[in-house]
């Protein structure tokens, strides 16, 4: 049984944080959470009880985030440009310079580190809009490369290059902002 009167108190903060990581803009995140609550109110009669209320709301939110990305894709250029290439340097053999370090970090312990989460959020916010969006869709939302290519009308090789560059930028940022403190 749904309890709409408790949604804001019980779920608003979780939904907002989840959305903010994905869209980078606090105002857009806030709007998407509100739109999610409104959509849930409108369609509460369709709730079959096969999941928890929280899971159902997150499902609606995920669709609202994808709708946001679809509508915003008209305003983003996903071509690989020289400006993107300038952010990371490669030598003649195609290796990144400076070469990223091997972190030797236990992923389970790292996932519990609040400082790591803050630095990762900061580094993700430092990505260009297109790198951030593609990284979130692929690595956080778990969309397949095929789905992303179809959605943004890019070739797989272009997607792989952009994801590679996004990952490298994140790794370098993490190395300079987090690993130096370890």
C-alpha positions as CSV (number, residue, x, y, z in Angstrom):
1,X,0.0,0.0,0.0
2,X,1.4,3.4,-1.0
3,X,1.7,6.2,1.4
4,X,2.2,9.4,-0.7
5,X,2.0,11.6,2.4
6,X,5.3,10.2,3.6
7,X,7.2,10.2,0.3
8,X,8.9,13.6,0.7
9,X,10.0,12.8,4.3
10,X,11.1,9.3,3.6
11,X,12.6,9.5,0.1
12,X,13.2,13.0,-1.1
13,X,16.9,13.2,0.1
14,X,17.8,9.8,-1.3
15,X,16.2,10.6,-4.7
16,X,17.8,14.0,-4.8
17,X,21.3,12.7,-4.1
18,X,20.9,9.9,-6.6
19,X,19.8,12.4,-9.2
20,X,22.4,15.0,-8.5
21,X,25.2,12.6,-9.1
22,X,23.7,11.9,-12.5
23,X,22.7,15.4,-13.7
24,X,25.3,17.6,-11.9
25,X,22.8,20.5,-11.6
26,X,21.1,21.0,-8.2
27,X,18.1,22.8,-9.7
28,X,17.6,20.1,-12.4
29,X,18.0,17.4,-9.7
30,X,15.4,19.1,-7.5
31,X,13.0,19.5,-10.5
32,X,13.4,15.8,-11.5
33,X,12.6,14.7,-8.0
34,X,9.4,16.8,-8.0
35,X,8.4,15.5,-11.4
36,X,8.9,12.0,-10.1
37,X,6.6,12.6,-7.1
38,X,4.0,14.1,-9.4
39,X,4.2,11.2,-11.8
40,X,4.0,8.8,-8.9
41,X,0.9,10.5,-7.6
42,X,-0.7,10.5,-11.0
43,X,0.0,6.8,-11.5
44,X,-0.3,5.4,-8.0
45,X,-3.3,3.3,-9.1
46,X,-1.0,1.3,-11.3
47,X,1.3,0.3,-8.4
48,X,1.0,-3.5,-8.3
49,X,2.9,-4.0,-5.0
50,X,5.5,-6.2,-6.7
51,X,8.3,-4.0,-5.4
52,X,8.7,-1.7,-2.4
53,X,7.4,1.9,-2.6
54,X,11.1,3.1,-2.6
55,X,12.0,0.8,-5.5
56,X,8.9,2.0,-7.5
57,X,9.8,5.6,-6.9
58,X,13.4,5.1,-8.0
59,X,12.2,3.3,-11.1
60,X,10.1,6.3,-12.0
61,X,13.0,8.6,-11.3
62,X,15.3,6.6,-13.6
63,X,12.8,7.1,-16.4
64,X,12.6,10.9,-15.7
65,X,16.4,11.2,-15.7
66,X,16.6,9.4,-19.1
67,X,13.8,11.7,-20.4
68,X,15.9,14.6,-19.2
69,X,19.0,13.3,-21.0
70,X,17.0,12.7,-24.2
71,X,15.7,16.2,-24.2
72,X,19.0,17.7,-23.3
73,X,20.9,15.7,-26.0
74,X,19.8,18.3,-28.5
75,X,21.9,20.8,-26.7
76,X,25.1,18.8,-26.4
77,X,27.7,18.1,-29.0
78,X,29.0,14.6,-28.7
79,X,31.7,14.9,-31.4
80,X,35.3,14.4,-30.2
81,X,37.0,17.8,-30.4
82,X,40.5,19.0,-30.0
83,X,39.5,20.8,-26.8
84,X,38.7,17.4,-25.3
85,X,42.0,15.9,-26.5
86,X,43.9,18.8,-24.9
87,X,42.8,17.9,-21.4
88,X,44.9,14.7,-21.4
89,X,48.2,14.3,-23.2
90,X,49.5,11.2,-25.0
91,X,52.9,10.3,-26.2
92,X,53.8,9.2,-29.7
93,X,53.1,5.5,-28.7
94,X,49.6,6.5,-27.6
95,X,50.3,6.1,-23.9
96,X,48.9,8.7,-21.4
97,X,51.4,11.2,-20.0
98,X,51.8,11.2,-17.2
99,X,50.9,7.6,-16.9
100,X,48.3,6.8,-14.3
101,X,49.5,5.0,-11.2
102,X,48.4,1.6,-10.0
103,X,46.3,2.3,-6.9
104,X,46.5,-1.0,-5.1
105,X,43.3,-0.2,-3.2
106,X,40.8,-2.7,-1.9
107,X,37.5,-1.7,-3.7
108,X,35.3,-2.9,-0.8
109,X,37.1,-0.7,1.7
110,X,37.3,2.2,-0.7
111,X,33.5,2.0,-1.3
112,X,33.0,2.8,2.4
113,X,35.3,5.8,2.4
114,X,33.2,9.0,2.6
115,X,36.2,11.2,1.6
116,X,36.6,9.1,-1.5
117,X,32.9,9.6,-2.4
118,X,33.3,13.3,-2.0
119,X,36.4,13.5,-4.2
120,X,34.8,11.2,-6.8
121,X,31.8,13.5,-6.9
122,X,34.1,16.6,-7.3
123,X,36.1,14.9,-10.0
124,X,32.9,13.8,-11.9
125,X,31.6,17.4,-11.7
126,X,34.9,18.4,-13.3
127,X,34.2,16.3,-16.4
128,X,32.9,18.1,-19.5
129,X,29.1,17.7,-19.8
130,X,29.3,15.1,-22.6
131,X,31.9,13.0,-20.7
132,X,29.9,13.2,-17.5
133,X,26.7,12.2,-19.2
134,X,28.2,9.3,-21.1
135,X,30.1,8.0,-18.0
136,X,27.0,8.1,-15.9
137,X,24.9,6.3,-18.5
138,X,27.5,3.6,-19.0
139,X,29.1,3.1,-15.6
140,X,26.4,4.2,-13.2
141,X,23.1,3.5,-15.0
142,X,24.5,0.4,-16.7
143,X,23.2,1.2,-20.2
144,X,24.8,-0.9,-22.9
145,X,27.2,0.7,-25.4
146,X,24.7,-0.1,-28.1
147,X,21.9,1.7,-26.3
148,X,24.0,4.8,-25.7
149,X,25.2,4.9,-29.3
150,X,21.6,4.6,-30.5
151,X,20.4,7.3,-28.1
152,X,23.1,9.8,-29.0
153,X,23.7,8.8,-32.6
154,X,27.4,8.1,-32.2
155,X,29.6,5.3,-33.5
156,X,30.9,2.7,-31.0
157,X,34.5,3.8,-31.6
158,X,33.6,7.4,-30.7
159,X,31.8,6.3,-27.6
160,X,34.8,4.1,-26.5
161,X,37.2,7.0,-27.1
162,X,35.0,9.4,-25.1
163,X,34.6,6.9,-22.2
164,X,38.3,6.1,-22.2
165,X,39.1,9.8,-21.9
166,X,36.5,10.3,-19.2
167,X,37.9,7.4,-17.2
168,X,41.4,8.8,-17.6
169,X,40.4,12.2,-16.5
170,X,38.6,10.8,-13.5
171,X,41.6,8.7,-12.6
172,X,44.1,11.6,-12.8
173,X,41.8,13.8,-10.8
174,X,41.4,11.1,-8.1
175,X,45.1,10.6,-8.0
176,X,45.8,14.2,-7.4
177,X,42.9,14.8,-5.0
178,X,42.5,11.6,-3.0
179,X,45.5,9.2,-3.3
180,X,47.9,11.9,-2.3
181,X,46.1,12.0,1.1
182,X,46.2,8.3,1.7
